[in-house]
Amino acid sequence: MEPTSAGSGYRGDDFYCDVAISHPDRLDVVHEDSRVLAFHHTRPFWAVHVVVVPKRHISSLTTVTAADEADIRALLATVQSVARDVESKHGAAAVLTNLGAYQDSKHLHIHVHSGNRVT
């Protein structure tokens, strides 16, 4: 599969556990370690669009508990590094997460993006 088609036709509710984390070889990976995966979005909304996810399933930012501390620290360190790189290369970056009905995939994920919205 091409990296941009890794999510084509996916109909589940946790793309990150079901597809991305299980098959990083199908993605354009920016960073991977034992706790975190960061990759270029498979269907980008912006000119530069990277998604950062914890490898261990955490449903949402609002469900994080003290037991998730190590994963959240690793996630935020990766978000900071990716955002710093995007800002450096493109002059600006935004960091975003979605909650509740706005969260299509029920796995905590953070978007780092820059540039115009892709139509």
N, C-alpha and C positions, 0 to 999 in steps of 0.2 A: 504494500500500500504506500501511496505517496504520503508524506507528512501532513499535507493539508487535507487529506481525505480520511484521516484516522477516525474522525467522528461522524462521517457521512452515514446517514440512515440510522444513527443510534436512537433508540426509543426508551431507554431506561431512565432512572432518576439519579444515578451516580456514575456519570461518565468517567470520573477520575479513578475510582476503584475498579470499575468494570473494564475500562479501556486504557487510559493513559498510564497509570502506575503499572499495570500488568504488561504493557507493550510500549515501553519508551522508545524502542527501536523504530516505531512508526511515527515518531514525533520529531520536530526540530528542537532538540533539547538545548537549553541554555545552561542549566545547572542540575546536577543530580548527586545526592549523597544518601546516606542511610535513612534520613528523616524527611527529606524534601525533594520535590521534583519541580523544576521550572522549565517551561517550554513555550514556543511561539504558538499562540492560539490556533486551533485547527480551522476556525472560521472567524478571522479577525474582524473586529468592529472598528478598529483604528489602524492607521498606517503602521504603527509599531504596537504590538499587542502581545504581551507575555503573561502567562498564567502561572502562579506559584501555589503549590498545594502541599500539605503535609501528606506523607505516604501512609501514615496510620489514619484510619477513618475518624474524622471529627466532623460532626454534622454541620456546624455553623459557628460563627464567632460568638453567638449568644448562648451556645451550649458548652463553651470551654470551661473546664474546671481545673483545680490545682493539679490534678493527675495528668493534665495535658501540658504542663509547664515546659518541659524539655522540647516537645514538638513545636510549641508556639514560639519559644525563643529561637529555635532553628528556622522556623518559617519566617519570622520577622527579620532575622539576620539576612536571609536570602532575599526577601523583598527589598530590604535596604540596599543590598549590593546590586540587584538588578535595576532598581530605580536610579541609583547613582550612575550606573553605566548608561541607561537610557537618557537620563538628563545630560550627561556629559556628551554623548554622541548627537543628541537631537535638540538640546537647549531647554527642554522641559520634559516633565513626566508627571503623571497622575497615578495615584494608588487608590483602588476601589475594591470593596467587597459588597456583596448583595445579601439580603436577609429575607426570610419569610417567602412570600409569593414572588419576590424579585429574584430569588435564588433558584434557577432552573435545575442545577445539579446539587443535590443535597449532600454536599461534601464541601467543607470550608475551602475556599479558593480566593486568591487575591489577584486582581488584574493590575498590571503595570502597563501604562500605555502613554503614547505620545502621537502627535500629529492629527491630521484630519480624520474624520470619521469615514470609513469605507462604505460605499453604497452598494 
